[in-house]
């Protein structure tokens, strides 16, 4: 039984850093995985500034940063391999999601910063990246991509819910995998907390202390995105264009905004998840006790919280898996999830 060793990288909308995992995969009746090493490299002020303002760069500047960010990721991986004492010769590939700076599927546009060729040149290891553009070219949303991993690696759960900067979910409906983005999670929570001089709402304490504002709740619920059916996806552009301006126009306490936005997130999740169904929750939002308790106690969802490593690194793990599937010429995006015209083998391979 062949074992594959992959290094996976993920940088999400919450901008808390680059998640790096070293995972081995093997298959008998089903795919199995084991996480051997992991690390989250926090962004410097320089890179936070670049990534936050990347949408404002000129085309020439974007290409320069694309290469520089690829070099940066390559250096991080090299240090990770050295620090963790990983046998370089046993690594089959690197799978890098990159960092999304544009995602506009209605215009058939998505772009993830982080040149795969640059990563390959820095590490001298085969690299798979650019997982989203092929799906968009075939009419899909290019997101979410983790449901393939959810179905093949986490079969024991009825639903797989990720609470990152954006909340997304996947589940089986008869013989099809269904998935989509639900709404903004850590993006809005962190945005509101930064107005109070903090990076995030630790354990959801401030949200818990607030009160539900029904006028704000109804304003959020009336936004067109929340009445759309799957497949659907959102990105930072949507957050900037139509989500946080609604929150900002209300002159109420920050804790009430946090409480209301969080309650609406849980309400939106409950519209999808059936009562008493096993729901695996990962991502930084899994540590938000207000959200978790609302899902459990108000909406009667059977919440399953794994260990901290899986909470923090599940997306990086799955992108490692998607990279492996691409190398093996196995479909790694589902049309039932993204809305593309067919299942695809997405990702560009760079050979050093």
C-alpha positions as CSV (number, residue, x, y, z in Angstrom):
1,X,0.0,0.0,0.0
2,X,1.7,3.2,-1.2
3,X,2.0,6.1,1.1
4,X,2.2,9.7,-0.2
5,X,3.8,12.5,1.7
6,X,2.5,16.0,0.9
7,X,3.1,19.5,2.3
8,X,-0.1,21.6,2.2
9,X,-0.3,25.4,2.6
10,X,-3.3,27.6,3.2
11,X,-3.8,31.3,3.8
12,X,-7.3,32.4,4.4
13,X,-9.4,35.6,4.5
14,X,-8.8,36.1,8.2
15,X,-5.1,36.7,7.5
16,X,-3.9,35.1,10.7
17,X,-0.9,33.5,8.9
18,X,0.3,30.7,6.6
19,X,-0.8,27.3,7.7
20,X,1.7,24.6,6.8
21,X,1.1,20.8,7.3
22,X,3.1,17.7,6.5
23,X,0.6,14.9,5.9
24,X,0.8,11.3,4.7
25,X,-2.0,9.7,2.8
26,X,-2.7,6.1,1.9
27,X,-5.7,4.2,0.5
28,X,-7.1,0.7,1.1
29,X,-10.9,0.7,1.0
30,X,-11.0,4.4,1.9
31,X,-8.5,7.2,1.9
32,X,-6.7,7.7,5.3
33,X,-4.5,10.5,6.5
34,X,-2.0,11.3,9.2
35,X,-0.7,14.7,10.2
36,X,3.0,14.5,11.1
37,X,4.0,18.1,11.4
38,X,2.3,21.5,11.4
39,X,3.0,25.2,11.9
40,X,1.2,28.5,11.5
41,X,3.6,31.3,10.4
42,X,2.2,34.7,11.5
43,X,2.3,37.5,8.9
44,X,4.7,40.3,9.4
45,X,3.3,43.9,9.3
46,X,4.8,44.2,5.8
47,X,2.9,41.2,4.4
48,X,-0.3,42.1,6.2
49,X,-0.2,45.5,4.6
50,X,0.5,44.0,1.1
51,X,-2.2,41.4,1.3
52,X,-4.8,43.8,2.8
53,X,-4.2,46.3,0.0
54,X,-3.5,43.8,-2.9
55,X,-6.7,44.6,-4.6
56,X,-5.5,48.2,-5.1
57,X,-2.3,47.3,-6.9
58,X,-1.6,47.8,-10.6
59,X,-1.4,44.8,-12.9
60,X,2.4,45.1,-12.9
61,X,2.6,45.4,-9.1
62,X,0.4,42.3,-8.7
63,X,2.7,40.2,-10.9
64,X,5.7,41.4,-8.9
65,X,4.0,40.5,-5.6
66,X,2.8,37.2,-7.1
67,X,6.4,36.2,-7.6
68,X,7.6,37.7,-4.3
69,X,4.9,35.9,-2.3
70,X,5.8,32.6,-4.1
71,X,9.4,33.1,-3.1
72,X,8.3,33.8,0.5
73,X,6.2,30.7,0.7
74,X,9.1,28.7,-0.7
75,X,11.4,30.0,2.0
76,X,8.8,29.2,4.7
77,X,8.5,25.6,3.4
78,X,12.3,25.2,3.3
79,X,12.5,26.4,6.9
80,X,9.6,24.2,8.0
81,X,11.3,21.1,6.5
82,X,14.6,21.9,8.2
83,X,13.0,22.8,11.6
84,X,10.8,19.7,11.6
85,X,13.7,17.5,10.4
86,X,11.6,16.1,7.5
87,X,13.3,13.9,5.0
88,X,13.2,16.0,1.8
89,X,13.5,12.9,-0.4
90,X,10.3,11.5,1.0
91,X,8.2,14.6,0.1
92,X,6.1,13.8,-3.0
93,X,4.7,17.3,-3.6
94,X,3.7,20.7,-2.2
95,X,0.1,21.8,-2.6
96,X,-0.4,25.5,-2.2
97,X,-3.7,27.3,-2.1
98,X,-2.0,30.8,-2.2
99,X,-3.9,33.8,-0.9
100,X,-7.0,35.0,-2.7
101,X,-7.0,38.6,-3.7
102,X,-9.7,38.5,-6.4
103,X,-12.7,36.2,-6.5
104,X,-15.5,37.2,-8.9
105,X,-16.9,34.1,-10.5
106,X,-19.7,36.1,-12.2
107,X,-16.9,37.6,-14.3
108,X,-15.1,34.2,-14.6
109,X,-12.3,35.7,-12.5
110,X,-10.3,34.4,-9.5
111,X,-6.7,35.0,-8.6
112,X,-4.6,33.5,-5.8
113,X,-1.3,35.2,-5.0
114,X,1.8,33.0,-4.8
115,X,3.6,31.8,-7.9
116,X,3.9,28.0,-8.0
117,X,7.0,28.2,-10.2
118,X,8.7,30.3,-7.6
119,X,7.8,27.9,-4.8
120,X,9.2,25.0,-6.9
121,X,12.4,26.9,-7.6
122,X,13.0,27.7,-3.9
123,X,12.2,24.2,-2.6
124,X,13.2,22.0,-5.6
125,X,10.0,20.0,-5.0
126,X,7.0,19.4,-7.3
127,X,4.3,22.0,-6.6
128,X,0.6,22.0,-7.3
129,X,-1.3,25.4,-7.1
130,X,-4.0,27.4,-8.8
131,X,-6.8,25.1,-7.9
132,X,-9.7,27.4,-8.7
133,X,-9.3,28.9,-12.2
134,X,-10.2,25.7,-14.2
135,X,-13.5,25.3,-12.4
136,X,-14.4,28.9,-13.0
137,X,-13.5,28.5,-16.7
138,X,-16.0,25.6,-16.8
139,X,-18.8,27.8,-15.3
140,X,-18.3,27.0,-11.7
141,X,-17.9,29.2,-8.6
142,X,-14.3,28.0,-8.1
143,X,-15.3,27.5,-4.4
144,X,-15.6,25.8,-2.1
145,X,-13.0,23.2,-2.9
146,X,-12.7,21.4,0.5
147,X,-15.9,19.3,0.1
148,X,-14.0,16.7,-1.9
149,X,-11.8,16.2,1.1
150,X,-14.8,16.3,3.4
151,X,-16.4,13.5,1.5
152,X,-13.4,11.3,1.1
153,X,-11.6,11.9,4.5
154,X,-14.5,12.7,6.9
155,X,-17.2,10.3,5.9
156,X,-18.4,9.7,9.5
157,X,-19.9,13.2,9.8
158,X,-23.3,14.3,8.3
159,X,-22.0,17.9,7.8
160,X,-18.6,19.5,7.6
161,X,-18.7,23.2,8.7
162,X,-15.7,25.5,8.4
163,X,-15.8,28.7,10.4
164,X,-13.0,30.7,9.0
165,X,-13.1,34.3,7.7
166,X,-16.0,33.0,5.7
167,X,-18.2,30.1,6.8
168,X,-18.8,27.3,4.4
169,X,-20.4,23.9,4.7
170,X,-20.6,20.6,2.8
171,X,-22.8,17.5,3.0
172,X,-24.2,14.6,1.0
173,X,-27.7,14.9,-0.5
174,X,-28.6,11.4,-1.7
175,X,-25.7,10.6,-4.1
176,X,-24.4,14.2,-4.5
177,X,-22.0,16.3,-2.5
178,X,-23.6,19.7,-1.9
179,X,-21.6,22.7,-0.6
180,X,-21.4,26.5,-0.5
181,X,-20.5,29.6,1.5
182,X,-23.0,30.5,4.2
183,X,-21.8,33.9,5.3
184,X,-19.1,35.9,6.9
185,X,-17.7,34.6,10.2
186,X,-14.3,35.7,11.5
187,X,-14.1,38.5,8.9
188,X,-16.9,40.5,10.5
189,X,-16.0,39.5,14.1
190,X,-12.4,40.6,13.6
191,X,-13.4,43.7,11.8
192,X,-15.6,44.9,14.7
193,X,-13.0,44.0,17.3
194,X,-10.3,45.9,15.5
195,X,-12.5,49.0,16.0
196,X,-12.0,48.4,19.7
197,X,-8.3,47.9,19.4
198,X,-8.3,44.1,19.6
199,X,-7.5,41.5,16.9
200,X,-10.4,39.1,17.7
201,X,-13.2,38.4,20.1
202,X,-11.6,35.8,22.5
203,X,-14.0,32.9,23.0
204,X,-16.8,35.1,21.7
205,X,-17.0,36.9,25.1
206,X,-18.0,40.3,23.8
207,X,-20.5,38.8,21.4
208,X,-22.0,36.9,24.3
209,X,-22.4,40.1,26.3
210,X,-24.4,41.8,23.6
211,X,-28.0,41.8,22.7
212,X,-29.8,40.8,19.5
213,X,-30.9,43.8,17.4
214,X,-33.8,42.7,15.3
215,X,-33.6,45.6,12.9
216,X,-29.9,44.8,12.1
217,X,-30.7,41.1,11.9
218,X,-33.5,41.8,9.4
219,X,-31.3,44.1,7.3
220,X,-28.7,41.3,7.1
221,X,-31.2,38.6,6.3
222,X,-32.7,40.8,3.4
223,X,-29.4,40.9,1.6
224,X,-29.8,38.9,-1.7
225,X,-26.9,36.5,-1.0
226,X,-28.8,34.9,1.9
227,X,-31.8,33.9,-0.3
228,X,-29.6,32.3,-3.0
229,X,-29.4,28.5,-3.3
230,X,-26.2,26.5,-3.5
231,X,-23.8,26.6,-5.2
232,X,-22.7,30.1,-4.1
233,X,-19.6,31.7,-2.8
234,X,-18.5,35.1,-1.4
235,X,-15.2,36.9,-1.0
236,X,-13.5,39.9,0.4
237,X,-15.0,42.1,-2.4
238,X,-18.5,41.1,-1.1
239,X,-17.6,41.9,2.4
240,X,-16.4,45.4,1.4
241,X,-19.2,46.1,-1.1
242,X,-22.4,45.1,0.6
243,X,-21.8,43.4,4.0
244,X,-19.9,45.5,6.5
245,X,-21.5,48.8,5.2
246,X,-24.8,47.5,6.5
247,X,-23.3,46.8,9.9
248,X,-21.5,50.1,10.0
249,X,-24.7,52.2,9.4
250,X,-26.2,51.0,12.7
251,X,-25.3,53.2,15.6
252,X,-25.5,50.6,18.3
253,X,-22.9,49.1,20.7
254,X,-20.1,46.9,19.2
255,X,-21.1,44.0,21.4
256,X,-24.7,44.2,20.0
257,X,-23.3,44.1,16.4
258,X,-21.1,41.1,17.3
259,X,-24.1,39.4,18.9
260,X,-26.5,40.1,16.0
261,X,-24.0,39.2,13.2
262,X,-23.0,36.0,15.1
263,X,-26.6,35.0,15.8
264,X,-27.5,35.6,12.1
265,X,-24.5,33.3,11.1
266,X,-25.9,30.6,13.4
267,X,-29.4,31.1,12.0
268,X,-28.1,30.7,8.5
269,X,-26.3,27.5,9.4
270,X,-29.4,26.2,11.0
271,X,-31.4,26.7,7.7
272,X,-29.1,24.0,6.2
273,X,-28.2,21.6,9.1
274,X,-30.9,19.3,10.3
275,X,-31.4,18.8,14.0
276,X,-29.4,16.2,15.7
277,X,-27.1,15.5,12.8
278,X,-23.4,15.1,13.4
279,X,-21.6,18.4,12.4
280,X,-17.8,18.6,12.3
281,X,-16.8,22.2,13.0
282,X,-13.3,23.4,12.3
283,X,-11.6,26.8,11.6
284,X,-10.8,29.6,14.0
285,X,-14.5,30.2,14.7
286,X,-14.7,26.8,16.5
287,X,-13.1,28.6,19.4
288,X,-15.9,31.2,19.5
289,X,-18.0,29.9,22.4
290,X,-20.9,32.2,21.6
291,X,-21.3,30.7,18.2
292,X,-20.8,27.1,19.3
293,X,-23.2,27.4,22.2
294,X,-25.9,29.1,20.0
295,X,-25.6,26.3,17.5
296,X,-25.9,23.6,20.2
297,X,-28.4,25.2,22.6
298,X,-30.6,27.4,20.5
299,X,-30.6,25.4,17.2
300,X,-30.1,21.9,18.6
301,X,-27.2,21.1,16.3
302,X,-25.0,18.0,17.2
303,X,-21.7,19.9,17.3
304,X,-18.5,17.8,17.0
305,X,-15.3,19.6,17.9
306,X,-12.1,17.7,17.0
307,X,-8.7,18.3,18.5
308,X,-7.0,21.7,18.1
309,X,-4.7,20.5,15.3
310,X,-7.6,19.5,13.1
311,X,-9.5,22.6,14.0
312,X,-6.6,24.8,12.9
313,X,-5.2,22.9,10.0
314,X,-8.0,21.0,8.3
315,X,-8.1,23.3,5.2
316,X,-4.3,23.0,4.7
317,X,-4.7,19.2,5.1
318,X,-7.4,19.1,2.5
319,X,-5.4,21.2,0.0
320,X,-2.6,18.8,0.5
321,X,-5.1,16.1,-0.4
322,X,-6.4,18.0,-3.5
323,X,-2.8,18.3,-4.7
324,X,-2.3,14.6,-4.3
325,X,-5.5,13.9,-6.3
326,X,-4.3,16.2,-9.0
327,X,-1.0,14.4,-9.3
328,X,-2.8,11.1,-9.5
329,X,-5.1,12.4,-12.2
330,X,-8.2,11.9,-10.0
331,X,-11.1,14.4,-10.0
332,X,-10.7,16.9,-7.2
333,X,-13.6,19.4,-7.9
334,X,-17.3,18.4,-8.0
335,X,-19.7,20.1,-10.3
336,X,-22.5,19.5,-7.8
337,X,-20.5,21.7,-5.4
338,X,-19.3,24.5,-7.6
339,X,-21.8,24.6,-10.4
340,X,-19.3,23.8,-13.1
341,X,-20.4,21.9,-16.2
342,X,-18.4,18.8,-15.1
343,X,-16.1,17.3,-12.4
344,X,-12.5,18.4,-13.0
345,X,-8.9,17.6,-12.1
346,X,-7.9,21.1,-11.0
347,X,-4.5,22.6,-10.3
348,X,-1.3,23.4,-12.2
349,X,1.7,21.2,-11.6
350,X,5.2,22.8,-11.6
351,X,8.1,20.3,-11.9
352,X,11.4,21.6,-10.6
